[in-house]
Amino acid sequence: MSWVRAPHSTPESLTTLFFLRKQEFWHNYCTDKRVNKKIVSHIIGILLVLLVSIPVSAKKRHIPDSLQRITVEVNGIPFHMRRVEGGSFTMGGTIEQTDRDVYTDKPAHLVFLSPYYIAETEVTNQLWAAVMPERESLSPKGYPQHPISYVTWTDCQEFVRRLDSLTGRPFRLPTEAEWEYAARGGAKSKKHRFAGGDEPDSVGWTNHCSGNWTHPVARKRPNELGLYDMTGNVNEWCEDWYAPYNLGTMPNPCVRDSSEGRIARGASYDDCIANSHLSIRRWYAPETSRGYIGFRVAFTLPNDPMMQVEEVEQLPLTKKVKIKGKKLEFSLVPTEEPYYISDEISVQLWKKLMHKEAPSKIKSVATGMRPSDRMLFAERCSRESKEVMVVASAEEIVTAVQQGLIEPSKPNVSERDKNKDVRQLQKKRKNRKNLTLLTELVGVKLTQPDDPVLLQYKREDDDCRPLRLVIRKGAQAR
């Protein structure tokens, strides 16, 4: 039925309208004044229905400026609190933090936090005297804007209790996870080694520039959230007891029971640059009083709808998948976008799915496959397991190795063969060079053909790395 060429005919239903040939309809609409007005009205009606039915996307929750930065005043002394958006981050010794093997900040692990507020600066001598006047002796005269020091963890608990009663806000010490997330810059983090940058002297007071003494707060550059002195000046007490990190995903973690000591974070004026990166951890007995330990405060508003977050999904540390009767184990790699990475693919599993031998192998591990074959293998694994699997990238493998989740691949046979061939090639080139000098004397010029050894190793489709697969969180099987 071709009613476009008969403009006075009427479509039997709206569905017919979608099967019009666009070019013919547009031609008739533009050139034939007899176009049926009912057709036009149908088009307008459909457009209006579509326009009305388009779902309105939810607007991003707007946080008023009055809630982004709160000013609190105690006995005439003001201080400021910064709002930190909730979210997830990798806590501990991530790649940018240090190239040394520091066991206390390993393993890096994924943490989820609800929104909270944290002080822009460390508690100053002036603020301490305003809240704890009977213990003003701890704050030396003439240094009102220097951070308070020589306070024990127990002193800090008394301070926040009084501050709570004076202001009506639920003040407390930040948890270790809250402290590190804020120091890294929260959701605005640029992955610096120190709080606010990679040059320590521009963002904090360490023994490289402090003169071995505290300095007034907020004199260095702030970090991405507008927080000062998260690196250097004084270490800062946290709510937690010390405990070794564990792998896994944790919402709002806080160690409540331990016998090791209370956590203090952030480094001090007395620390060298190598010991001032954001992930470094220290802990002391709760009654420890030192000139390089202070604190800052935090609070959460549990009844504020702006502060509520959805329940966090708990991710298992390992995932076991059965493919063609073979078990393949995946380990969770906790990053901002967590994923699971597999063991090295065995020769047996490759042969079962691909129905052919692997080009080369290290003992029982398949290597030497072309990228197209690797992708096909991942697709077949996905169909067999009902999980969406892809070939692990070099970056994903390196991240997992650095976090100690998988062992680095050993140099394979083809790598040794390559080195041997390259040495032979260098010897041949040296002989050719000597021969070239001789031939030039007699007027003969030798051509330099493309070397087959170099061409072989320049080919990108001969990938000699052992194959690993990745399951990304949230990927859905087809």
N, C-alpha and C positions, 0 to 999 in steps of 0.2 A: 504494500500500500504506500504510494508515493503522493502524499497530499500536499507536499511543498509546492509542486507545480500547479496545483489547483487551489489557490488561496482562499476560495470561498468555502472549501470543505472544512469540517470541524474534527479535531482529533477525538477519538473515542474515550481516551483517558489521559491523565497527566503523564503516565508512564511512557506513552507513545512519544511525548515531546522530547524525551531524553535521547531518542534514537534518530532524531533528525540529523541529516548530514549538515554540518555546520556551515560549510561554504555555500551550499545552495540556499539555506535559510537566510544567511546574511545577505546574499545577492538579491533575493526576492524582497527582503525587508528594505534594502536601500533603494531598489529600482522600481518596484511595483507598488504603486500607491494604493492598490486594492488589497493589500495585506489584511487579512481578517483581524479585526480589532480584538476578537475573542482570544486569538492566539497570543497577541501581545499582553492581554490581561492575564492569560494563564502564566506567561513568563514572569510578569511582575509579581503575581501571587506566589509562585514558587520561590522567587528570590526573597520575598518578605518572610516566607515560612522558614527558609534556610537561615536567614539573618537572625530571626527570633530564636531558632533552635540551637544556634552556636553557643556552646557553654562558655560562660564568663569565667576566665581564669582567675583563680584566687590570687588576690594581691598579696605581695610579700608583707608580712607583719611589720608594721611601722612602729618603731620604738621612739616615743617623744624625746626631744632633746633634754627635757627635764629629768628623764630617767637614765640618760646616757652618762651623765656626770652629776653626782649628788654632793652638795656641800653640807657638811655637818659641823655644828659649832658647839663647843664644850667650854663653858666658863669664859666666853669671849675669844676662844682660840679656834679658828676654823681649820678644817682639813677636808680633802676631797676624796670621793670614792668613784671608781670607774666601773661601769657595767661590762661584764665579760659574757659574750654570747655563748650559750652552751654548744657543744659539738664533740667531735671525736678527734683524737690525735694520737700519734705514736710516741709513747713516753719512754724515756731511757736513752741509751747510747745509740742514737741514729747516726747515719753516715756523716753528717756535717759536724758532729760534735767533737770527736777526737779520733785520731788514728792509733791511739794506744789501746791496749787491751785492759780496760778498767772493769773489773768484774762486778763492782757494786751497781753499775747502771745497766747491766745486762740481765736478761734479754730485753730488747726493746719490745714493747707490747702495746696493744690497742686499748685506749681508755675512752669512755664516754662520760661527759660531764653535763649537768644541768647548768643553766645560767646562774651567775652570782656576781657580787660586787667585791672589789678589792681596792685597797687604798693606793692612791697615786704614789705615795712616798712611804718610806719607813716612818714609824712613830718617832717623832722628834723629842728632844729634851723638853721643849716648851709644852707640847701636848701631854707628855708624861706628868709634868708638874701640875697641869690643870686637872688631871684626873686623879693623881696620887699625890696630893700635896704633903702628906705626912712622910712620904719617901722621896722628897725632892732632892735629897742628898745624892741620889743616883744620877741626877742630871746636873753636870757641872755648870757653874755660872759663866756667863759670857759666851756660851755656845748654844743658843736657843734652837737654831735650825739644824744642828748636828743630830744624827740618829742616836736615840737612847741605846746604851750598851750596858754591860755588866748586869743584865737582867736574866733571871732564870726562867725556865719554862713555866714554873709555878707562879712567878711574878706576873707573867703575861696572862695567865688564866684569871688572876685577880683583877688585872687591868681591864680585860674585856668584860668581866662581870660588872664592874662599876660603870664602864662606858655604856653597857646595855641599859643599866638603870637610869643613867643620866640622859640618854637620848631616846630610849624607847625602841631602839633597833637591836636585832639579835646578833650583836657582834661576836666574833670568835676569831681564832687563828685560821688561816687557810689550810686546807689539806695539802699534802705534798703534790698530788696530781693537779689541784687548782693552782698552786704556786707555779709549777712548771708550765702548764698550759698558758697562764697569763704571761710568764716570762718569755715564752716563745712567740707571743703576739696573738694568741688565740686563733680565731678564724682568719685574721689578717696576716698570719705569719708569713715571713719571707724566708724562713729556714736559715736564719743566721746562727752562727756559733755562740755569740753572746747576745744579751738582751738589747736589741735595737741595731745591731750591726756586727761586722766581722773584724772591726778594729777596736780592740778593748779599751784603748785610751780615750776614745771618743764617747763611750757609753758607760764607763764605770771606773771606780777607783780601786786599782790593784796595787801591789807593791812596786809596779813599774812606774807609777806616776803619783802615788798617794803621799809619799814622804813618811810612810808608816804611821798614819793617823787618819781618823775619820774626817769627813768634809761635809759642809752643808748639803742637805738633800736638794735634788732637782737642779743640780749645776751641770750635769752631763746630758747628752741627748736622750730623749725617751725612746721607748720601743714602739711597735706598731699600735699598741693600745693606749699610748700616752702615759705609760708607767715608768717611773724613774728608779735608777739604782737597783734594778733587779740583778745586775752584775756588779759585784764589788761593794765597797763602803763597809757594810757589816753583813755577816750571815744572818739569816732570818729564821726564827723558830717556826715550825709547822705543827699542825695538830697531831700528826701520826707518830707512832713508834716506828723504829726501823725494822724492816723485814726484807729479805731478798725478793726481787721481782719474780713473778711467775708469768708464763705465757697465758694467753687467753684474753677475752674481752671482758672488761669490768666497768660497770656503771658507778660513778661517784665513789671510787675506792678510798678507804681510810683504814690504816692498820690501828686497831684499838687495843690490841693485847700483844705485848712482847716484853722481853727483858733486856733488849739490846741498848736502847736509849731513844731519845726523842730526836726527830729529824730537824736539821737546820740546813737551809739551802741558800745559794746565791753567791758564795765566796765573799771575801772581805778585803780590806785595805792591806792585809798582811799576806794575801795569797799571790802566788806567781800566776802569770797568764796561762800557763799550761794547766793549772788547777782551777781555772775560773769559768770554764765552759758551762753551759746551762744544765747539762745532765748530771753534773757531778753531785754526789751525795755525801753528807756528813751527819753524824749523830752523836749526841752527848747525853750524859745523865741529866734528868730533869732539873736537878739543883745546881747544874754547872753555871758559873758566872764568869764571863770573859769579856774583855774590852772589844772583841771582834764579833760579838753576837748581839743582835737586836731583834726586831720583828716588825711586821706590818699586819693590819687587821683586815678582816673580810666579813661579809654577812650574806645571807640569802633571805629572800622574802617568800616564804612558802605559800602565803595566801594571795600573792599577786599573780593574776592570770598570765601576765607577761612572762613569768618565770617558770611556767609549767612546760614540761617536755614530754614527748611520747616515751613509752616504755622501750627500753633498749633490747635489741635481739642479742641473745647469747650465742656466740659462735663456738662450735666444738674445735678443739685443738687439732684433731686429725679427722680425716674422712677416708673411709675404705670403700673402694669401688671394685666390683667383680666384672671382668671382661673376658669372655670366652673361657671361663673357668679359672682365670688367673686373677689374683688379688693385686690391686694397685693401690698403694697408700699415698695419701696427700697430706701435707703439713700446712697448717695455717701460717701465713706470713702477715703479721699485723702491721699494716700501713694505713694511711688515711683511706685508701680504697683496698680493703683486705682481699687476699686471694689465697687459694690453695695451690701448692706446687707438688708435683709427683716425684717419686723415685725415678731413677734413670730407667728408660724403657728397655726391657730385656729382648734378646734375640728371639726367644720363643714366642713372646706376645706379638712382636713385629711379624713373624712368619705366619702366625695364626690369622692375623687380620689382613695382611697384604698378600698372602699366598706366594711369597717369594723370600729369598734370603736377603739379609741386610748386606749392603755393599762391603762393609768391613765391620770389625767388632773388636772390643777390648774384653777379653774373657767372655762374659755372657751379655755384655751391653752392646746394643746396636748403634752403629755410627755410620757416617758417610752417605746419608740419605739426601736426596735433592729436596729443596724447599717444597716443591709441588707434592712429592711423596709424603713429606711430613704433614702437610695440611690435610691430605687425603686420609692419612692414618688417624689424625685428630678427629676428623669427621666420622670415621667408622667407629672410633671409641665412643663418641657422643651418641651415636645411634644404639650401640650395644648397651650403654650404661644409663641412658636417659639423662645424662648430665652434659651441659654444654662445656666442651673442652677445646682449648686452643693450644698451639705450640708456645711454650714458654719463651719469652724474649730474653736477650742477653741481660738486660737491665733487671728483669724479674729474678733471674738466676743469681746475679751478683748480690741483690738485696737479700735473698734468702741465705746465701753463703755468709754474708757479713753478719747476719743475725744468728749464725750458728745453727740454722735449721736443717741445712743439707751440707754434705761434704763437697768441696770443690772437685771438679772432674780432673782426673790425672791425665797427663799428656798421653795421647793415644799413639797407636802404631803409625798411623799416617803422618802424625806430626814428626816422629823420629825419621820416617822415610823422607819427609819434606826437607828436614835439616840436612840429611845425607845427600839428597839430590842437589840442594843449593850449594853445598861444599864442592860437589863434583862440577857443578855449573861454573862456579868461580874459577876452578882449575882450568876448565876448558876455555873460559874467556881470557885467562892469562896467557894460555898457549896461543889463542887466536890473535891477541894483541901483539905478541912477539912475531907471529907469522905475518901480521899486517905490516909491521915495520920492515920486514925483509922484502915483502912484495912491492912496497912503495919504492924501494931502491931500484927495482927492475921495471917499474912503471905499470905494475898490475894492481888493480884495486879490487879488494874482496868486498862482497856485499854482506850485510849483517841481517840474516833472516830472523824472523820472530822465533824466539826460543821456545820450544814446546814445553819445557819444564816450567818456565815462568807462566806461560799461558794456562797450564794445568792448575797452578796454584792461585791464579788470579780469578778463576771461575768461581762465581758466587754460589753456583748450584751444587758444588761439592762441599757440603758443610760437614766437618768432621767432629763437631761437638756431639756428645751423647744427647739423645732426645729426652726432653721432659715436657710434661703437659701441665696446663694451668686450668683451674676452675675458678672463675671470678664470682664474687658474691653478687647475688641478684640476677645472674644470667639465667634465662629460662630456656629449657629444652623445647624444641619445636614439636 
